[in-house]
Amino acid sequence: MITRRYREPRGLHSDQAEYGFYVRLSGADRELMKRALEVATERLGGRPSNPMLLVEMMKVFTNGAEA
């Protein structure tokens, strides 16, 4: 769920405490995101929040299949 929209982009290297991340998906990418959510839910024992899902996906992305 998106709770706040930002008018000015905030880069990762800014001095802001938070970084907003928004993704639009369609087609096959949407199905892959659904599958990623299912896998994370199984592994964590419950449905993760959006930030937690992003962390889990970044772990897989940066570590490959090890995560």
PQR file with spaces between the fields and no chain letter, atoms N, CA, C, O and H, PARSE charges and radii, in Angstrom:
ATOM       1  N    MET     1       0.845   -1.163    0.000 -0.4000 1.5000
ATOM       2  CA   MET     1       0.000    0.000    0.000 -0.0000 2.0000
ATOM       3  C    MET     1       0.897    1.234    0.000  0.5500 1.7000
ATOM       4  O    MET     1       1.861    1.321    0.760 -0.5500 1.4000
ATOM       5  N    ILE     2       0.566    2.160   -0.846 -0.4000 1.5000
ATOM       6  CA   ILE     2       1.314    3.410   -0.910 -0.0000 2.0000
ATOM       7  C    ILE     2       0.610    4.415   -0.004  0.5500 1.7000
ATOM       8  O    ILE     2      -0.557    4.741   -0.224 -0.5500 1.4000
ATOM       9  H    ILE     2      -0.217    2.089   -1.463  0.4000 1.0000
ATOM      10  N    THR     3       1.305    4.899    0.998 -0.4000 1.5000
ATOM      11  CA   THR     3       0.683    5.809    1.954 -0.0000 2.0000
ATOM      12  C    THR     3       1.072    7.261    1.706  0.5500 1.7000
ATOM      13  O    THR     3       0.432    8.172    2.232 -0.5500 1.4000
ATOM      14  H    THR     3       2.252    4.634    1.177  0.4000 1.0000
ATOM      15  N    ARG     4       2.111    7.485    0.913 -0.4000 1.5000
ATOM      16  CA   ARG     4       2.551    8.858    0.701 -0.0000 2.0000
ATOM      17  C    ARG     4       3.223    8.966   -0.665  0.5500 1.7000
ATOM      18  O    ARG     4       4.016    8.105   -1.045 -0.5500 1.4000
ATOM      19  H    ARG     4       2.630    6.745    0.485  0.4000 1.0000
ATOM      20  N    ARG     5       2.910   10.001   -1.378 -0.4000 1.5000
ATOM      21  CA   ARG     5       3.553   10.239   -2.671 -0.0000 2.0000
ATOM      22  C    ARG     5       4.468   11.450   -2.534  0.5500 1.7000
ATOM      23  O    ARG     5       4.145   12.411   -1.835 -0.5500 1.4000
ATOM      24  H    ARG     5       2.266   10.702   -1.069  0.4000 1.0000
ATOM      25  N    TYR     6       5.592   11.393   -3.199 -0.4000 1.5000
ATOM      26  CA   TYR     6       6.579   12.455   -3.109 -0.0000 2.0000
ATOM      27  C    TYR     6       6.588   13.267   -4.385  0.5500 1.7000
ATOM      28  O    TYR     6       6.642   12.702   -5.477 -0.5500 1.4000
ATOM      29  H    TYR     6       5.854   10.612   -3.767  0.4000 1.0000
ATOM      30  N    ARG     7       6.535   14.572   -4.269 -0.4000 1.5000
ATOM      31  CA   ARG     7       6.585   15.445   -5.439 -0.0000 2.0000
ATOM      32  C    ARG     7       8.008   15.622   -5.939  0.5500 1.7000
ATOM      33  O    ARG     7       8.239   15.780   -7.138 -0.5500 1.4000
ATOM      34  H    ARG     7       6.491   15.032   -3.382  0.4000 1.0000
ATOM      35  N    GLU     8       8.939   15.596   -5.039 -0.4000 1.5000
ATOM      36  CA   GLU     8      10.338   15.742   -5.416 -0.0000 2.0000
ATOM      37  C    GLU     8      11.033   14.401   -5.217  0.5500 1.7000
ATOM      38  O    GLU     8      10.929   13.807   -4.144 -0.5500 1.4000
ATOM      39  H    GLU     8       8.752   15.468   -4.065  0.4000 1.0000
ATOM      40  N    PRO     9      11.742   13.915   -6.236 -0.5600 1.5000
ATOM      41  CA   PRO     9      12.428   12.634   -6.081  0.2800 2.0000
ATOM      42  C    PRO     9      13.502   12.709   -5.002  0.5500 1.7000
ATOM      43  O    PRO     9      14.172   13.730   -4.851 -0.5500 1.4000
ATOM      44  N    ARG    10      13.656   11.654   -4.278 -0.4000 1.5000
ATOM      45  CA   ARG    10      14.679   11.578   -3.241 -0.0000 2.0000
ATOM      46  C    ARG    10      15.632   10.456   -3.609  0.5500 1.7000
ATOM      47  O    ARG    10      15.244    9.288   -3.631 -0.5500 1.4000
ATOM      48  H    ARG    10      13.112   10.824   -4.400  0.4000 1.0000
ATOM      49  N    GLY    11      16.837   10.796   -3.888 -0.4000 1.5000
ATOM      50  CA   GLY    11      17.825    9.793   -4.250 -0.0000 2.0000
ATOM      51  C    GLY    11      18.311    9.017   -3.048  0.5500 1.7000
ATOM      52  O    GLY    11      18.148    9.450   -1.908 -0.5500 1.4000
ATOM      53  H    GLY    11      17.151   11.745   -3.870  0.4000 1.0000
ATOM      54  N    LEU    12      18.902    7.880   -3.304 -0.4000 1.5000
ATOM      55  CA   LEU    12      19.448    7.061   -2.228 -0.0000 2.0000
ATOM      56  C    LEU    12      20.566    7.775   -1.485  0.5500 1.7000
ATOM      57  O    LEU    12      20.795    7.506   -0.306 -0.5500 1.4000
ATOM      58  H    LEU    12      19.035    7.529   -4.231  0.4000 1.0000
ATOM      59  N    HIS    13      21.259    8.675   -2.155 -0.4000 1.5000
ATOM      60  CA   HIS    13      22.404    9.343   -1.545 -0.0000 2.0000
ATOM      61  C    HIS    13      22.041   10.692   -0.919  0.5500 1.7000
ATOM      62  O    HIS    13      22.927   11.467   -0.555 -0.5500 1.4000
ATOM      63  H    HIS    13      21.072    8.894   -3.113  0.4000 1.0000
ATOM      64  N    SER    14      20.737   10.974   -0.793 -0.4000 1.5000
ATOM      65  CA   SER    14      20.338   12.221   -0.151 -0.0000 2.0000
ATOM      66  C    SER    14      20.419   12.064    1.357  0.5500 1.7000
ATOM      67  O    SER    14      20.637   10.964    1.864 -0.5500 1.4000
ATOM      68  H    SER    14      20.018   10.345   -1.088  0.4000 1.0000
ATOM      69  N    ASP    15      20.241   13.169    2.073 -0.4000 1.5000
ATOM      70  CA   ASP    15      20.321   13.112    3.529 -0.0000 2.0000
ATOM      71  C    ASP    15      18.970   12.785    4.178  0.5500 1.7000
ATOM      72  O    ASP    15      18.829   12.893    5.396 -0.5500 1.4000
ATOM      73  H    ASP    15      20.064   14.063    1.661  0.4000 1.0000
ATOM      74  N    GLN    16      17.992   12.391    3.384 -0.4000 1.5000
ATOM      75  CA   GLN    16      16.675   12.040    3.917 -0.0000 2.0000
ATOM      76  C    GLN    16      16.728   10.688    4.626  0.5500 1.7000
ATOM      77  O    GLN    16      17.486    9.803    4.229 -0.5500 1.4000
ATOM      78  H    GLN    16      18.107   12.303    2.395  0.4000 1.0000
ATOM      79  N    ALA    17      15.936   10.537    5.656 -0.4000 1.5000
ATOM      80  CA   ALA    17      15.920    9.280    6.412 -0.0000 2.0000
ATOM      81  C    ALA    17      15.190    8.170    5.664  0.5500 1.7000
ATOM      82  O    ALA    17      15.467    6.990    5.884 -0.5500 1.4000
ATOM      83  H    ALA    17      15.320   11.256    5.979  0.4000 1.0000
ATOM      84  N    GLU    18      14.264    8.533    4.785 -0.4000 1.5000
ATOM      85  CA   GLU    18      13.463    7.534    4.078 -0.0000 2.0000
ATOM      86  C    GLU    18      13.686    7.649    2.582  0.5500 1.7000
ATOM      87  O    GLU    18      14.025    8.711    2.061 -0.5500 1.4000
ATOM      88  H    GLU    18      14.039    9.490    4.607  0.4000 1.0000
ATOM      89  N    TYR    19      13.489    6.533    1.910 -0.4000 1.5000
ATOM      90  CA   TYR    19      13.575    6.506    0.459 -0.0000 2.0000
ATOM      91  C    TYR    19      12.307    5.873   -0.072  0.5500 1.7000
ATOM      92  O    TYR    19      12.010    4.724    0.254 -0.5500 1.4000
ATOM      93  H    TYR    19      13.213    5.670    2.333  0.4000 1.0000
ATOM      94  N    GLY    20      11.548    6.600   -0.888 -0.4000 1.5000
ATOM      95  CA   GLY    20      10.319    6.075   -1.459 -0.0000 2.0000
ATOM      96  C    GLY    20      10.623    5.212   -2.669  0.5500 1.7000
ATOM      97  O    GLY    20      11.455    5.583   -3.497 -0.5500 1.4000
ATOM      98  H    GLY    20      11.790    7.534   -1.153  0.4000 1.0000
ATOM      99  N    PHE    21       9.960    4.058   -2.787 -0.4000 1.5000
ATOM     100  CA   PHE    21      10.188    3.141   -3.892 -0.0000 2.0000
ATOM     101  C    PHE    21       8.829    2.715   -4.428  0.5500 1.7000
ATOM     102  O    PHE    21       8.006    2.171   -3.693 -0.5500 1.4000
ATOM     103  H    PHE    21       9.284    3.756   -2.115  0.4000 1.0000
ATOM     104  N    TYR    22       8.598    2.965   -5.712 -0.4000 1.5000
ATOM     105  CA   TYR    22       7.303    2.674   -6.318 -0.0000 2.0000
ATOM     106  C    TYR    22       7.538    1.909   -7.607  0.5500 1.7000
ATOM     107  O    TYR    22       8.392    2.290   -8.408 -0.5500 1.4000
ATOM     108  H    TYR    22       9.266    3.407   -6.310  0.4000 1.0000
ATOM     109  N    VAL    23       6.795    0.841   -7.816 -0.4000 1.5000
ATOM     110  CA   VAL    23       6.974    0.008   -8.999 -0.0000 2.0000
ATOM     111  C    VAL    23       5.632   -0.237   -9.662  0.5500 1.7000
ATOM     112  O    VAL    23       4.640   -0.517   -8.991 -0.5500 1.4000
ATOM     113  H    VAL    23       6.101    0.531   -7.165  0.4000 1.0000
ATOM     114  N    ARG    24       5.606   -0.130  -10.977 -0.4000 1.5000
ATOM     115  CA   ARG    24       4.434   -0.524  -11.757 -0.0000 2.0000
ATOM     116  C    ARG    24       4.815   -1.737  -12.580  0.5500 1.7000
ATOM     117  O    ARG    24       5.835   -1.729  -13.269 -0.5500 1.4000
ATOM     118  H    ARG    24       6.412    0.098  -11.523  0.4000 1.0000
ATOM     119  N    LEU    25       4.008   -2.770  -12.512 -0.4000 1.5000
ATOM     120  CA   LEU    25       4.290   -3.998  -13.240 -0.0000 2.0000
ATOM     121  C    LEU    25       3.076   -4.421  -14.040  0.5500 1.7000
ATOM     122  O    LEU    25       1.936   -4.151  -13.662 -0.5500 1.4000
ATOM     123  H    LEU    25       3.180   -2.776  -11.952  0.4000 1.0000
ATOM     124  N    SER    26       3.333   -5.084  -15.142 -0.4000 1.5000
ATOM     125  CA   SER    26       2.238   -5.646  -15.927 -0.0000 2.0000
ATOM     126  C    SER    26       2.730   -6.915  -16.598  0.5500 1.7000
ATOM     127  O    SER    26       3.932   -7.162  -16.693 -0.5500 1.4000
ATOM     128  H    SER    26       4.259   -5.304  -15.449  0.4000 1.0000
ATOM     129  N    GLY    27       1.780   -7.713  -17.060 -0.4000 1.5000
ATOM     130  CA   GLY    27       2.113   -8.921  -17.803 -0.0000 2.0000
ATOM     131  C    GLY    27       2.920   -9.918  -16.997  0.5500 1.7000
ATOM     132  O    GLY    27       2.606  -10.211  -15.843 -0.5500 1.4000
ATOM     133  H    GLY    27       0.803   -7.512  -16.983  0.4000 1.0000
ATOM     134  N    ALA    28       3.974  -10.439  -17.631 -0.4000 1.5000
ATOM     135  CA   ALA    28       4.801  -11.478  -17.012 -0.0000 2.0000
ATOM     136  C    ALA    28       5.494  -10.965  -15.750  0.5500 1.7000
ATOM     137  O    ALA    28       5.659  -11.715  -14.788 -0.5500 1.4000
ATOM     138  H    ALA    28       4.228  -10.201  -18.568  0.4000 1.0000
ATOM     139  N    ASP    29       5.899   -9.692  -15.746 -0.4000 1.5000
ATOM     140  CA   ASP    29       6.560   -9.143  -14.561 -0.0000 2.0000
ATOM     141  C    ASP    29       5.622   -9.140  -13.357  0.5500 1.7000
ATOM     142  O    ASP    29       6.051   -9.384  -12.229 -0.5500 1.4000
ATOM     143  H    ASP    29       5.764   -9.083  -16.528  0.4000 1.0000
ATOM     144  N    ARG    30       4.358   -8.868  -13.598 -0.4000 1.5000
ATOM     145  CA   ARG    30       3.373   -8.883  -12.507 -0.0000 2.0000
ATOM     146  C    ARG    30       3.235  -10.290  -11.929  0.5500 1.7000
ATOM     147  O    ARG    30       3.158  -10.468  -10.714 -0.5500 1.4000
ATOM     148  H    ARG    30       4.010   -8.671  -14.514  0.4000 1.0000
ATOM     149  N    GLU    31       3.206  -11.281  -12.810 -0.4000 1.5000
ATOM     150  CA   GLU    31       3.110  -12.667  -12.349 -0.0000 2.0000
ATOM     151  C    GLU    31       4.354  -13.077  -11.568  0.5500 1.7000
ATOM     152  O    GLU    31       4.254  -13.806  -10.581 -0.5500 1.4000
ATOM     153  H    GLU    31       3.268  -11.137  -13.798  0.4000 1.0000
ATOM     154  N    LEU    32       5.524  -12.617  -12.003 -0.4000 1.5000
ATOM     155  CA   LEU    32       6.757  -12.915  -11.279 -0.0000 2.0000
ATOM     156  C    LEU    32       6.747  -12.267   -9.895  0.5500 1.7000
ATOM     157  O    LEU    32       7.234  -12.858   -8.931 -0.5500 1.4000
ATOM     158  H    LEU    32       5.606  -12.025  -12.805  0.4000 1.0000
ATOM     159  N    MET    33       6.199  -11.066   -9.793 -0.4000 1.5000
ATOM     160  CA   MET    33       6.101  -10.405   -8.490 -0.0000 2.0000
ATOM     161  C    MET    33       5.157  -11.173   -7.567  0.5500 1.7000
ATOM     162  O    MET    33       5.431  -11.323   -6.376 -0.5500 1.4000
ATOM     163  H    MET    33       5.804  -10.586  -10.576  0.4000 1.0000
ATOM     164  N    LYS    34       4.055  -11.655   -8.117 -0.4000 1.5000
ATOM     165  CA   LYS    34       3.127  -12.460   -7.312 -0.0000 2.0000
ATOM     166  C    LYS    34       3.822  -13.713   -6.787  0.5500 1.7000
ATOM     167  O    LYS    34       3.656  -14.086   -5.626 -0.5500 1.4000
ATOM     168  H    LYS    34       3.833  -11.533   -9.084  0.4000 1.0000
ATOM     169  N    ARG    35       4.603  -14.360   -7.658 -0.4000 1.5000
ATOM     170  CA   ARG    35       5.326  -15.574   -7.255 -0.0000 2.0000
ATOM     171  C    ARG    35       6.371  -15.242   -6.195  0.5500 1.7000
ATOM     172  O    ARG    35       6.545  -15.999   -5.240 -0.5500 1.4000
ATOM     173  H    ARG    35       4.738  -14.057   -8.602  0.4000 1.0000
ATOM     174  N    ALA    36       7.064  -14.123   -6.353 -0.4000 1.5000
ATOM     175  CA   ALA    36       8.058  -13.715   -5.357 -0.0000 2.0000
ATOM     176  C    ALA    36       7.395  -13.491   -4.003  0.5500 1.7000
ATOM     177  O    ALA    36       7.963  -13.845   -2.969 -0.5500 1.4000
ATOM     178  H    ALA    36       6.922  -13.508   -7.128  0.4000 1.0000
ATOM     179  N    LEU    37       6.203  -12.907   -3.999 -0.4000 1.5000
ATOM     180  CA   LEU    37       5.466  -12.701   -2.750 -0.0000 2.0000
ATOM     181  C    LEU    37       5.088  -14.027   -2.120  0.5500 1.7000
ATOM     182  O    LEU    37       5.170  -14.184   -0.902 -0.5500 1.4000
ATOM     183  H    LEU    37       5.742  -12.620   -4.838  0.4000 1.0000
ATOM     184  N    GLU    38       4.670  -14.989   -2.946 -0.4000 1.5000
ATOM     185  CA   GLU    38       4.326  -16.315   -2.425 -0.0000 2.0000
ATOM     186  C    GLU    38       5.542  -16.989   -1.788  0.5500 1.7000
ATOM     187  O    GLU    38       5.439  -17.565   -0.705 -0.5500 1.4000
ATOM     188  H    GLU    38       4.603  -14.861   -3.936  0.4000 1.0000
ATOM     189  N    VAL    39       6.685  -16.916   -2.457 -0.4000 1.5000
ATOM     190  CA   VAL    39       7.907  -17.537   -1.937 -0.0000 2.0000
ATOM     191  C    VAL    39       8.325  -16.881   -0.632  0.5500 1.7000
ATOM     192  O    VAL    39       8.669  -17.573    0.326 -0.5500 1.4000
ATOM     193  H    VAL    39       6.768  -16.448   -3.337  0.4000 1.0000
ATOM     194  N    ALA    40       8.301  -15.563   -0.583 -0.4000 1.5000
ATOM     195  CA   ALA    40       8.679  -14.851    0.643 -0.0000 2.0000
ATOM     196  C    ALA    40       7.717  -15.180    1.774  0.5500 1.7000
ATOM     197  O    ALA    40       8.138  -15.320    2.922 -0.5500 1.4000
ATOM     198  H    ALA    40       8.021  -15.001   -1.361  0.4000 1.0000
ATOM     199  N    THR    41       6.434  -15.303    1.467 -0.4000 1.5000
ATOM     200  CA   THR    41       5.438  -15.645    2.481 -0.0000 2.0000
ATOM     201  C    THR    41       5.713  -17.022    3.061  0.5500 1.7000
ATOM     202  O    THR    41       5.646  -17.217    4.274 -0.5500 1.4000
ATOM     203  H    THR    41       6.092  -15.189    0.534  0.4000 1.0000
ATOM     204  N    GLU    42       6.024  -17.981    2.189 -0.4000 1.5000
ATOM     205  CA   GLU    42       6.340  -19.334    2.661 -0.0000 2.0000
ATOM     206  C    GLU    42       7.596  -19.329    3.518  0.5500 1.7000
ATOM     207  O    GLU    42       7.624  -19.963    4.573 -0.5500 1.4000
ATOM     208  H    GLU    42       6.078  -17.823    1.203  0.4000 1.0000
ATOM     209  N    ARG    43       8.628  -18.628    3.086 -0.4000 1.5000
ATOM     210  CA   ARG    43       9.907  -18.639    3.790 -0.0000 2.0000
ATOM     211  C    ARG    43       9.831  -17.916    5.130  0.5500 1.7000
ATOM     212  O    ARG    43      10.454  -18.347    6.101 -0.5500 1.4000
ATOM     213  H    ARG    43       8.605  -18.113    2.229  0.4000 1.0000
ATOM     214  N    LEU    44       9.080  -16.833    5.193 -0.4000 1.5000
ATOM     215  CA   LEU    44       9.010  -16.040    6.422 -0.0000 2.0000
ATOM     216  C    LEU    44       7.900  -16.488    7.362  0.5500 1.7000
ATOM     217  O    LEU    44       7.839  -16.037    8.506 -0.5500 1.4000
ATOM     218  H    LEU    44       8.574  -16.484    4.405  0.4000 1.0000
ATOM     219  N    GLY    45       7.032  -17.362    6.897 -0.4000 1.5000
ATOM     220  CA   GLY    45       5.950  -17.858    7.745 -0.0000 2.0000
ATOM     221  C    GLY    45       4.775  -16.905    7.852  0.5500 1.7000
ATOM     222  O    GLY    45       3.926  -17.088    8.725 -0.5500 1.4000
ATOM     223  H    GLY    45       7.081  -17.728    5.968  0.4000 1.0000
ATOM     224  N    GLY    46       4.694  -15.914    7.015 -0.4000 1.5000
ATOM     225  CA   GLY    46       3.587  -14.963    7.003 -0.0000 2.0000
ATOM     226  C    GLY    46       3.784  -13.975    5.886  0.5500 1.7000
ATOM     227  O    GLY    46       4.889  -13.835    5.361 -0.5500 1.4000
ATOM     228  H    GLY    46       5.383  -15.765    6.306  0.4000 1.0000
ATOM     229  N    ARG    47       2.725  -13.288    5.517 -0.4000 1.5000
ATOM     230  CA   ARG    47       2.811  -12.337    4.406 -0.0000 2.0000
ATOM     231  C    ARG    47       3.628  -11.120    4.829  0.5500 1.7000
ATOM     232  O    ARG    47       3.274  -10.445    5.796 -0.5500 1.4000
ATOM     233  H    ARG    47       1.828  -13.402    5.944  0.4000 1.0000
ATOM     234  N    PRO    48       4.722  -10.830    4.112 -0.5600 1.5000
ATOM     235  CA   PRO    48       5.568   -9.697    4.489  0.2800 2.0000
ATOM     236  C    PRO    48       4.964   -8.364    4.074  0.5500 1.7000
ATOM     237  O    PRO    48       4.180   -8.285    3.128 -0.5500 1.4000
ATOM     238  N    SER    49       5.341   -7.327    4.794 -0.4000 1.5000
ATOM     239  CA   SER    49       4.952   -5.977    4.399 -0.0000 2.0000
ATOM     240  C    SER    49       5.703   -5.619    3.121  0.5500 1.7000
ATOM     241  O    SER    49       6.652   -6.312    2.755 -0.5500 1.4000
ATOM     242  H    SER    49       5.978   -7.391    5.562  0.4000 1.0000
ATOM     243  N    ASN    50       5.302   -4.563    2.444 -0.4000 1.5000
ATOM     244  CA   ASN    50       5.983   -4.144    1.220 -0.0000 2.0000
ATOM     245  C    ASN    50       7.477   -3.867    1.448  0.5500 1.7000
ATOM     246  O    ASN    50       8.298   -4.321    0.652 -0.5500 1.4000
ATOM     247  H    ASN    50       4.532   -4.000    2.741  0.4000 1.0000
ATOM     248  N    PRO    51       7.856   -3.136    2.506 -0.5600 1.5000
ATOM     249  CA   PRO    51       9.290   -2.919    2.721  0.2800 2.0000
ATOM     250  C    PRO    51      10.047   -4.222    2.982  0.5500 1.7000
ATOM     251  O    PRO    51      11.171   -4.397    2.510 -0.5500 1.4000
ATOM     252  N    MET    52       9.429   -5.131    3.731 -0.4000 1.5000
ATOM     253  CA   MET    52      10.078   -6.404    4.015 -0.0000 2.0000
ATOM     254  C    MET    52      10.219   -7.232    2.734  0.5500 1.7000
ATOM     255  O    MET    52      11.236   -7.895    2.532 -0.5500 1.4000
ATOM     256  H    MET    52       8.516   -4.989    4.113  0.4000 1.0000
ATOM     257  N    LEU    53       9.200   -7.195    1.874 -0.4000 1.5000
ATOM     258  CA   LEU    53       9.270   -7.895    0.598 -0.0000 2.0000
ATOM     259  C    LEU    53      10.400   -7.329   -0.256  0.5500 1.7000
ATOM     260  O    LEU    53      11.142   -8.085   -0.882 -0.5500 1.4000
ATOM     261  H    LEU    53       8.373   -6.657    2.038  0.4000 1.0000
ATOM     262  N    LEU    54      10.534   -6.021   -0.284 -0.4000 1.5000
ATOM     263  CA   LEU    54      11.608   -5.400   -1.045 -0.0000 2.0000
ATOM     264  C    LEU    54      12.970   -5.837   -0.514  0.5500 1.7000
ATOM     265  O    LEU    54      13.873   -6.122   -1.302 -0.5500 1.4000
ATOM     266  H    LEU    54       9.932   -5.407    0.225  0.4000 1.0000
ATOM     267  N    VAL    55      13.132   -5.895    0.805 -0.4000 1.5000
ATOM     268  CA   VAL    55      14.399   -6.329    1.403 -0.0000 2.0000
ATOM     269  C    VAL    55      14.706   -7.765    0.983  0.5500 1.7000
ATOM     270  O    VAL    55      15.834   -8.074    0.598 -0.5500 1.4000
ATOM     271  H    VAL    55      12.399   -5.663    1.445  0.4000 1.0000
ATOM     272  N    GLU    56      13.702   -8.639    1.057 -0.4000 1.5000
ATOM     273  CA   GLU    56      13.908  -10.032    0.668 -0.0000 2.0000
ATOM     274  C    GLU    56      14.284  -10.152   -0.806  0.5500 1.7000
ATOM     275  O    GLU    56      15.154  -10.950   -1.158 -0.5500 1.4000
ATOM     276  H    GLU    56      12.786   -8.388    1.369  0.4000 1.0000
ATOM     277  N    MET    57      13.644   -9.376   -1.665 -0.4000 1.5000
ATOM     278  CA   MET    57      13.953   -9.429   -3.086 -0.0000 2.0000
ATOM     279  C    MET    57      15.342   -8.882   -3.366  0.5500 1.7000
ATOM     280  O    MET    57      16.048   -9.404   -4.230 -0.5500 1.4000
ATOM     281  H    MET    57      12.938   -8.729   -1.379  0.4000 1.0000
ATOM     282  N    MET    58      15.748   -7.834   -2.648 -0.4000 1.5000
ATOM     283  CA   MET    58      17.087   -7.290   -2.837 -0.0000 2.0000
ATOM     284  C    MET    58      18.151   -8.279   -2.380  0.5500 1.7000
ATOM     285  O    MET    58      19.222   -8.353   -2.982 -0.5500 1.4000
ATOM     286  H    MET    58      15.175   -7.410   -1.946  0.4000 1.0000
ATOM     287  N    LYS    59      17.870   -9.040   -1.322 -0.4000 1.5000
ATOM     288  CA   LYS    59      18.808  -10.074   -0.883 -0.0000 2.0000
ATOM     289  C    LYS    59      19.016  -11.100   -1.989  0.5500 1.7000
ATOM     290  O    LYS    59      20.150  -11.476   -2.287 -0.5500 1.4000
ATOM     291  H    LYS    59      17.000   -8.979   -0.833  0.4000 1.0000
ATOM     292  N    VAL    60      17.929  -11.549   -2.593 -0.4000 1.5000
ATOM     293  CA   VAL    60      18.030  -12.526   -3.676 -0.0000 2.0000
ATOM     294  C    VAL    60      18.769  -11.915   -4.859  0.5500 1.7000
ATOM     295  O    VAL    60      19.609  -12.573   -5.473 -0.5500 1.4000
ATOM     296  H    VAL    60      17.008  -11.244   -2.351  0.4000 1.0000
ATOM     297  N    PHE    61      18.466  -10.683   -5.177 -0.4000 1.5000
ATOM     298  CA   PHE    61      19.089  -10.008   -6.313 -0.0000 2.0000
ATOM     299  C    PHE    61      20.592   -9.849   -6.104  0.5500 1.7000
ATOM     300  O    PHE    61      21.370  -10.064   -7.033 -0.5500 1.4000
ATOM     301  H    PHE    61      17.784  -10.149   -4.678  0.4000 1.0000
ATOM     302  N    THR    62      21.004   -9.479   -4.906 -0.4000 1.5000
ATOM     303  CA   THR    62      22.418   -9.222   -4.663 -0.0000 2.0000
ATOM     304  C    THR    62      23.203  -10.489   -4.353  0.5500 1.7000
ATOM     305  O    THR    62      24.407  -10.537   -4.605 -0.5500 1.4000
ATOM     306  H    THR    62      20.371   -9.304   -4.151  0.4000 1.0000
ATOM     307  N    ASN    63      22.551  -11.517   -3.811 -0.4000 1.5000
ATOM     308  CA   ASN    63      23.243  -12.750   -3.432 -0.0000 2.0000
ATOM     309  C    ASN    63      22.961  -13.908   -4.373  0.5500 1.7000
ATOM     310  O    ASN    63      23.519  -14.990   -4.194 -0.5500 1.4000
ATOM     311  H    ASN    63      21.573  -11.477   -3.606  0.4000 1.0000
ATOM     312  N    GLY    64      22.124  -13.712   -5.356 -0.4000 1.5000
ATOM     313  CA   GLY    64      21.767  -14.816   -6.240 -0.0000 2.0000
ATOM     314  C    GLY    64      20.871  -15.801   -5.521  0.5500 1.7000
ATOM     315  O    GLY    64      20.017  -15.385   -4.738 -0.5500 1.4000
ATOM     316  H    GLY    64      21.671  -12.832   -5.501  0.4000 1.0000
ATOM     317  N    ALA    65      21.031  -17.061   -5.751 -0.4000 1.5000
ATOM     318  CA   ALA    65      20.167  -18.099   -5.183 -0.0000 2.0000
ATOM     319  C    ALA    65      20.504  -18.410   -3.732  0.5500 1.7000
ATOM     320  O    ALA    65      19.811  -19.215   -3.109 -0.5500 1.4000
ATOM     321  H    ALA    65      21.725  -17.399   -6.386  0.4000 1.0000
ATOM     322  N    GLU    66      21.547  -17.799   -3.171 -0.4000 1.5000
ATOM     323  CA   GLU    66      21.948  -18.082   -1.802 -0.0000 2.0000
ATOM     324  C    GLU    66      20.966  -17.586   -0.758  0.5500 1.7000
ATOM     325  O    GLU    66      20.884  -18.151    0.332 -0.5500 1.4000
ATOM     326  H    GLU    66      22.110  -17.145   -3.676  0.4000 1.0000
ATOM     327  N    ALA    67      20.213  -16.529   -1.079 -0.4000 1.5000
ATOM     328  CA   ALA    67      19.326  -15.891   -0.081 -0.0000 2.0000
ATOM     329  C    ALA    67      18.117  -16.735    0.231  0.5500 1.7000
ATOM     330  O    ALA    67      17.282  -16.340    1.045 -0.5500 1.4000
ATOM     331  H    ALA    67      20.280  -16.070   -1.965  0.4000 1.0000
